[in-house]
Structure formats: C-alpha cells, structure tokens
Amino acid sequence: RALAGLPSFPGREPLKAAALGVAWGVAAWVVSTVLIGIVAVVLQQLGMEPEPQAAERAIEMLNPVLVVLAIVVFAPIAEEVFFRGVVFNAWLREGGRRFAFIGSALLFAVIHVSLLSLIPIFALGLMLAWIYDRTGTLLAPIAMHATVNGISVALALLVRFDVVRLPV
C-alpha cells in the first residue's frame, strides 16, 4: 500500500514544478556546498581526512556521458521515486508529517554512505521532501535533485579535464 497516496508524476502544472525544482536546486547546491565545507573543516580539526565518495571516484575515471546519465538523469529519478514517492508517502501515512520529513531525509543521507556528506545530504533530503510536499508532484524534487547533481558533475568534469581549477 506504499504507493496508495502517490500523486501523479507530472502533477497539475509540470512546467512550473520543473522550474521550481531547478531554481530550488541551485539554492540547495549552494547550501550543500557550504555545509560540506563546514563539515570538512570540522573533520580536519578532529584529525580525520574525508574520503572521496563513490560518485567522485566515478567522475574521475568513467566516460563523462555515462557519468551524466547515471548521476544527473537516472539517480535523481530512481531516488526521488523511492525516497519521496514511496518512503515519504508511507511514513507520512503511518507516522505523520515530522516522521516522514526527518525519516526520509535521514534514510536518504545514510544510503549515500559518506561521513563528509551526511549532514549536507540530510539537509538536501529535507529540502527535497519540502518541495515534494509543497508541489504534490515528483517532478519538482526530480528536477531539484538533477540540478544539484548536474552542477556538481559539471564542475567535477571541468576540473577533471583541466578546464577550470578550484581552490580545494
């Protein structure tokens, strides 16, 4: 019964939902990047060096087309259908609003298996749940998630191919 409360994929206003997702995705990327910087500094102060995530390792060595398809297209669709479409809806029905927001965001963060990104991805999960709840369509969080991943992948590929150099 997890899919019983799932709204239609495009919603009533798909263009508006997609535009909101992209706009909030840019803001979410900025917030996530700042949080990652703060967490990295804290971890370094504790004597811990952050390990590169699986996505970072993939970007460094895989074909860029495959990276974009996997990280920018397929991952946002699959993850949003699962975390917002199934988990959020089921936990909203079974445990209430707070449980759905916090639980789905926490599960989203934990499956990304990164100490460095745990807090930023949890915050992103909260923002994705918020936009899903606000718009009532999966299209908005998918667009938001794809935007966050797209900006990150674009920058990483520009660095990989020595087009730009970042101070980190």
N, C-alpha and C positions, 0 to 999 in steps of 0.2 A: 504493500500500500504506500510505499515511499513516494511514488510518482502521482498519487491521487491529487495533490494540491498544486501540481506543476502547471504554471501558466503557459500559454502558447509561446513558442520560441520567439517570433518576431515582435509580439505584443501589438498594441493598437497603433503606435507611432514608431515604426522601425528606424526611420532616418533620425528622428530626434533621440531615440535610445542610443543609436550608434554614435551620434555626435556627442552626446553627454558622456558616453564611455570613453571616447578619445580625449575629450577635454579633461575629465577627471583622471584619466590615465597619465597625462602629462604631470598633473599635480601630484598624483600618487608616486610617480617615478622620482620626483624631486624629494618628497618626504622620505621615501625608502632609501634614497641615496644618502641623505643627511643622516638617517638612523644607522645605516651601515657604517658610515664614517665614525659616528659616535661609538658604536659597539666595537669597531676595530681598535680605536684608541683605548677603550677600557680593557679589551683583551690583551693588548700590548702592555698596558700598565700592570696587568696581572701576570705577565711573562708568558702569555700564550700567543702563538702566531696563528692567524686564521688560515685554514686550509682552503684551497680553491674548490668550488662546488663542481659537481658533475657537468653542469651546463657550461661553466667557464672552461673546463678541460675540453669539452666537445667543440666549443667555438675555436679553441686554439689549434685543433687538428683536423676536424671534419670539413667536408665540402661545404662552402657557405650556403649553397642552395638547400642542402639537406638541413643545415642548422636553422635557417629561416623557416623552412616548412615545419620542422619539429618543434622549435621553441616559440615561434611567433604565430603559427597557424594552428597546428594540431593540439599542442599542450593547453592553450587557453580554452579551446572548445571542450576538450575532454575534461579538464579540471573544473571548469565552470558548470558543466552539466552535472558532474558528480558533486562538487562541494556546495554549490548554491542550489542546483536543481534537485538533487536527492537529499544530501545531508542537511542543508539548511531547512528545507521544507519539512523533512521528517522530524527534525529536532524542534522546529517551531511548533508543529502539531503536538509532539509528545512532551516537550519540556518548557515551552514558552519562548518568548522573544529573546530575552537575555541569554538563555542557554543556546539558542540557535546561532546568535551572533558570535558569542565567545567560543562555543564548541566548534563550529565550522571553521572559524579563523584559526583556532589552536590546532585542529587536525590538519588544516592546510599548511600551517607553518612546520609542524612536526614531520610531515611526509617529505618536506624538502631537505631534511637531514643536514642542516648546517647550523653550527653554533653561531657563526657570524651573522647569518640572516634570520635567525629565529624571531627576534623582535621585529625587524623590518617586514618580514613576510607575514607575521601575525597582524601587524598594523595594516598591511595590504589586504589581508583576508577580511579584516573588519570593514575596510573601505569597499571591497567588492561585495560583501554582504549588504552593506548600506545601499549601494547603488542598485543592487538587485531588488532589495525590499522596496526602495523608493519608486523604481520604474515598473516593477512587476514583470520584467522580461529578462531572459538570459542574454539577450543581445547586448545590453549595456555592460554587464560585467565581462563578457567575452571581449568586447571592443576595448574596455579599460585594461584588461589583462594583456591583450595583444599589444596595446600601446606601450605598456610598461616593459614587456619583454622585447618589443621591437626597438625601442630606444636603447635598451641595454645591449642587445645583439648588434645593432648598427654601430654603436661606439666601440664595442669589443672587436668587431671586424675591421673597423677603421684603424684601430691600434694594431691588430694582427698583421694587416697589410702595410703598416708603417705610413699610413696616410696622415694620421694625427698622433701626437704624443701627449699622454696625460701625465700629470704630475704625481700620480700614485703608483 
